[in-house]
Amino acid sequence: MATGTGGRPATMRAVQYSGYGGGSAALKYVEIPVPSLKKGEVLIKVEAASINPADCRIQKGLLRPFVPKFPFIPVTDVAGEIIEIGSAVQQFKVGDKVVSKLIFWKAGGLAEYVAASESITVPLPAGVSSADAAGLPVAGLTALQAVKAIGTKFDGTGVGSNILITAASGGIGSYAVQLAKLGNHNVTATCGARNLELVADIGADEALDYKTPEGAALKNSSGKKYDYIVNTTNGGKWSAFKPSLSSHGRVVDVAPNFGNFVASILTLFSKKKLSTVILSLGMEDLRFLLELVKERKLKTVIDSRHPFEKAADAWEKSLSSHATGKVIVEM
């Protein structure tokens, strides 16, 4: 293995929890050995990590009893600098800035160093900050997959549709609005009153306060029905979406609750449909998003930045489900 100047540190600080539940109070700071590398891995000195709602749901027991193995260091989305590479690594060298989407059942991102497979790591383009990049892997890729699912093209040849994006000020929603506009769609977006201006600024043609009668009914000012609804909140219901769809409209749900899972089956042969999205996009798609950020066609909306010593505050913010954009921990 190659090593950086001065070699690898022996130990590192990390944040972990030892059982299901407990929220931010269950997070504990520990001093543990720096991970050893397999031949196809790189050792990343983490500069920024992004907390996703899924990280918190895993702590709550979403995948109980299979995941995670305790004690567990949470968070999958990280950006930083490579300080060591495994013997079989081909694409990277010590000193490279990178972004990685860690395997969710192994995680490890809320630490000073993390070992990541070369296959789940991509270069960080010059001019893109670690904080902006760390927001992309789960939220950005999920938004991209949802927008691709409605036939969006990014080469200027696509015919735009009339679409609605729910929870548009959240991590996934804020990326989805921007990507949909790049695909020439007419975008109506729902969010809380305090974020109406933000959602308009990132590209929404119309922003609705979800607490108003119009917002609750998903009614835009033109009265037009939606060709597609991209739902990014697990509180959305098929029964609420169906009346707002055009005759052959479709809901693309990235945060399906049980009722919407059932609806996705029941509507398979209906004119109006609901389909669910499970993240499956890979590293080439992450490269695409990073290039958009580099070209200033896409931006990471950051709710808050927290020093590593205040990681519990970041966790609490994510748990609140009221973050505007991404919650970032910086090392």
N, C-alpha and C positions, 0 to 999 in steps of 0.2 A: 504493500500500500504506500501511496505517496502521502506525505504530510506537509502541512504548512510550516512557516517559519516558527521555530520554537516548539514544534510538535503538538500533539493533542493534549488538552487538559485531562486530568485524571477524573475529576468530578464536575458535576453541574447542578444548578438549581432547577427544580421542576415543580409543577403543581399537579397534584394527583388526588383522587378520592378512592376510598376503600370499600364502598358499598353503594347500593341504589338509594336515591333520594338524598335529601339534606340540603339541596341547593348550594348557594355560595358558601354557606357555613361549613359544608363538608369538604371544601377544598383545603388541602394542606400543602405547605411548602416543605420540600424535602431536598436533601443533598444526596445525590445518587451518582453512580459511575456513568461517565459518558458512554453512549452505546458503542459497542464494537461493530465493525462493518462486515457484511458478507461481500463476496467478490463483485457483485453487481450493484452495490450501493454507494451513495455519497454521504458524507457527514456535513450537515448544514448548520452553520452558526445562525440561529434564527434571529432575524431583525424585526419581523412583524408576523403576527398570527391573527387570524380572523375567526371569531366565534360565530357558529351557525346555530339556528334553533335546533337542528338535529343533534348537535353536541349535547345540548341540555336535555333533549328527550331521551337520549341514551342513558344519561345519568338517572333520569326518572324511571327507567326500566322498560323502554320501548322494545328492546330485544331480549329482555329477561327470559330465560336464565342463561342464554347462550353468549351474550355479549354485554359488557366486556369482561375480560379477566382482570381481577383485582390484585393489587392496586393498579389503577388505570390513570394514565396521563391523557387528558382529552385534547381535542381540537385537531382537525385534519388539514387546514389550509394555512400554509406557511410560505414565507419568502425570506431569503437571506443569502449568505455567502458560503460557498463550499470550502472547507478547510482540510478535507481528506477525501481520497477516492479509493474504491475497491480495485482490485487487480484486473477485473474484467471491464471496467468502465471505459467506454469509447468516446462518448460525446462531450464530456466535461473535464475540466482541469481545476486544480486548486486555485482559488481566487475568483472563480466564476460566480456571478450573481444569478440566482435561480428562484423558481416558484415550484412548489410541490403540493400535490393533492394526496395526502397520506391515506393509507388504507384504514377505513373507519373502525374496524374491529381491533386494529393495532394502535392507531392514532399516535400520540406522542408530541403533538405540536406545541403544547403549553410548557415549553422547556427551553433552556438556553441552547441546546444542541439536539438534533434529531437525525437519525439514519433514514434515508429515503432511497427507494429503488430508482435507478436511472430511468426506468420505464415510466415512472409517474412524476418525472421532473422535467421542466422546460427552462430554457434560458430567459432571464429577465432582460428585456430590451433596454438599451441606454435611454435615460430620460424618464423611465417609469419607476416610481418609488416603490419600496418594499410594501408600504402600507396599502397603496392602491392595488398592487398585484395580489397581495394576500386576500383581498376581498373577492377575487374572481373564481377560484376553483369550483366551489359548490354552488354559490349563488349565481355567478355569471354563466356557468355551464348549464345550470338548470333553466335559466331564462333563455339562453340560446336554443336549447333543445325544444322548449315550449314554442318559441317563435318560429323555429324551423318546422315544427309540427303543423303549423297553419299555412305552410307553403311559402314562407318568406324567402325572397332572394335578395342578396346583398350586392349584386352586380349592376343594379339599375334597371334590370329588365322585368322585375316583378310588377304585377298589377296589385295595387293596394286594396285592402279590404277594410270594412268598418269593424273595428275591434274594441273590446273593453278589457282593461287590465285591472284586477282588484288588488288592494293593498299595495298601491303603486309606489308608496314611499318606503317600503321595506327593502331588504337586501335584494331579493329576487325581483320584486316589482320594479325597482328603480332601474335595474339593468334591462328588464323586459321593455319598459317604455322606450328607452333609447334605441334598443335593437329594432323594435317594431317601426320606429320612425325612420331608421336607416333603410328599412324594407318598404318604405313608401305607404305604410298603412295610415289610416285615419284613426287616431287613438283617443278614446275616452278612458279616464282613469279615476278610480276611487281612492280616497285617503281621508285622514282626519283633517279638520279645518286648519290646523296649524301648518299643514304641509301642502296646502293647495298651491301656493306660489312656487314652492320647490318643484312640485310635479309638473307644473306648467313650464318652468325653466328648463327641465330636462327633456321637454319635447311633447308633452301631452297636448292635444288639440283642445281638450276640455277636461277639467278636473272637477269631480263631484265629491262633496263632503258626504261621507257614507251615513252620517247621522241625520241629515236632512231628509224630508219625504222623497225628494227627487233622487237623492243619492241612494237611499234605502231601496227604492224601486228601480235603480240602475238606469234612470231615464236621462238621456242626453237632451240638449236643447233643440236638436233637429227632430226629435221623435223617431229617428230611424232605428230599426232593429239591428242587432249585431250579427255579423257573419261568424265571428269567433269571440269567445270570452276566454281569456287566460286568467285562471283563478290561482292566486298565490297564497291564499289564506285557508287554513283548515276549518274555518267557520262558515265557508260558503256552502250553499245547499242547491242541489239540482232544481228543486221546486221553485227557488227564487230566480235561478238563471233562465229556466225554460221559457217563460213569457217574454223575455227580452231578446230571444234569438230569432233570426230570420227563418224562413220556412225550411231551409236546409242548414241551419246554423249548428255550430259545435262548440262545446266547452272543452278546453284543454286544461286539466286540473293537475297542478304540480304539488298540491298539498291535500290530497283526497282524504276525507273522513270516511267512516264506514258507509254512511248513506250514499256517498258519491261513488264508492267502489261498487255498490249494488247497482246504482244508476248506470254505471259504465257497462254493466252486463245487460241490463234490461233495455238499453237503448241501442244495442248493437245493430238491430235491423230497423231502427226508426229513422225518420227524416232528420229529426233533431237528435244530436248525440252528445254524450259525455265520454271523453277518453282521458285516461290517467297517464301521467308522465313519470317514469322512474329514471333517474339520471343514468345515462349510458354513454355520453359523449366522452371523448378521450383527449389526449394531449395535443393533437393537431388543432382541435377546436379551441383549446386553451391558448395555443400560439396565436390563433386568429383573434381572440379577444384581446390579448396583450398588444397585438399590432394596432387594433382599433384604439386602445388607450394611448399608445405611442403617437398615433396620428391625431389624437384629441377628438376622435369621433365618438368615444365612449369614456365615461368617467365613473369612478367608484365614489358613490355618495357615502361619506363617512359620518356616522352619528357621533362617535366619540373615540378618543385615543386614550389608552390607559397604560401607565408604566407597568412593567412586569410585577412590581411589588404590590400593585393594585389590581391584579388579575381577578380577584373576587368581586370587585366593583364592576368589572366588565362582564363577568358571568351573570351578576345580578341584573345588569342592564339588558342583557340578551333574554334572560328569563322573563322580564317584564312584558315582552312581546310588543313594546312600544318604541323600539329603536327606529330612527330614521336612517335607513341605509345600514351600513356595516359597523360592527363594534370591533375595534382593533386593539390588540395588546402589543406594545412595542418593547423590545428588549434593550 
